Amino acid sequence: MQQPHAVYAFFNLGTGEILLILLVVLLLFGAKRLPELARGLGKGINEFRDAVDDSKKQIMDETKRDNMEDSKPNENGSTESEE
């Protein structure tokens, strides 16, 4: 059985298309603004990544806390999951 061929490309764009897009961006914003735009984009990506990591940590903490509460013995000595 033959596996489907997966194409890993940047939005399936070739080198020529990417260079054309970069040239248009350079013409629109100018050489002086490009570093500022790239810096802002980098900061935005880092903030997004930090927010995702914080959310993952909160979810994991809540899951651990719920699991600990579920396994806590109740008044008759058995755990809630045993009932």
FENMOJO-V520739 format. One record per residue. N is the residue number from 0. SS is DSSP state (@ for helix, = for strand, . for the rest). OMEGA is omega as a letter, one per 20 degrees, with the letter a starting at -180 (none if undefined). Layout:
BEGIN
n=N ss=SS omega=OMEGA
n=N ss=SS omega=OMEGA
END
This chain:
BEGIN
n=0 ss=. omega=a
n=1 ss=. omega=r
n=2 ss=. omega=r
n=3 ss=. omega=a
n=4 ss=. omega=r
n=5 ss=. omega=r
n=6 ss=. omega=r
n=7 ss=. omega=a
n=8 ss=. omega=r
n=9 ss=. omega=a
n=10 ss=. omega=r
n=11 ss=. omega=r
n=12 ss=. omega=r
n=13 ss=. omega=a
n=14 ss=@ omega=a
n=15 ss=@ omega=a
n=16 ss=@ omega=r
n=17 ss=@ omega=r
n=18 ss=@ omega=r
n=19 ss=@ omega=r
n=20 ss=@ omega=r
n=21 ss=@ omega=r
n=22 ss=@ omega=r
n=23 ss=@ omega=r
n=24 ss=@ omega=r
n=25 ss=@ omega=r
n=26 ss=@ omega=a
n=27 ss=@ omega=a
n=28 ss=@ omega=a
n=29 ss=. omega=a
n=30 ss=@ omega=a
n=31 ss=@ omega=a
n=32 ss=@ omega=a
n=33 ss=@ omega=r
n=34 ss=@ omega=r
n=35 ss=@ omega=r
n=36 ss=@ omega=r
n=37 ss=@ omega=r
n=38 ss=@ omega=r
n=39 ss=@ omega=r
n=40 ss=@ omega=r
n=41 ss=@ omega=r
n=42 ss=@ omega=r
n=43 ss=@ omega=r
n=44 ss=@ omega=r
n=45 ss=@ omega=r
n=46 ss=@ omega=r
n=47 ss=@ omega=r
n=48 ss=@ omega=r
n=49 ss=@ omega=r
n=50 ss=@ omega=r
n=51 ss=@ omega=r
n=52 ss=@ omega=r
n=53 ss=@ omega=r
n=54 ss=@ omega=r
n=55 ss=@ omega=a
n=56 ss=@ omega=r
n=57 ss=@ omega=a
n=58 ss=@ omega=r
n=59 ss=@ omega=r
n=60 ss=@ omega=r
n=61 ss=@ omega=r
n=62 ss=@ omega=r
n=63 ss=@ omega=a
n=64 ss=@ omega=r
n=65 ss=@ omega=r
n=66 ss=@ omega=r
n=67 ss=@ omega=r
n=68 ss=@ omega=r
n=69 ss=@ omega=a
n=70 ss=. omega=r
n=71 ss=. omega=r
n=72 ss== omega=r
n=73 ss=. omega=a
n=74 ss=. omega=a
n=75 ss=. omega=r
n=76 ss=. omega=r
n=77 ss=. omega=r
n=78 ss== omega=a
n=79 ss=@ omega=a
n=80 ss=@ omega=a
n=81 ss=@ omega=a
n=82 ss=. omega=none
END
